[in-house]
């Protein structure tokens, strides 16, 4: 039994797909893009909240 890297599994559904592919179909590709966009939006929101807290503390220290 060989363990070569001749195939990969879809990052969304887990089905076998080609060695150079992350997903097995356009539907899975769309779902992966939605997940990545959602994750990116969450990170942006986290940075925005941290910025707001830091600014609030800075303003409080000045007064």
Beta strands, then each sheet from edge to edge (+ up, - down):
strand 1: 8-9
strand 2: 16-17
sheet 1: 1+ 2-
end
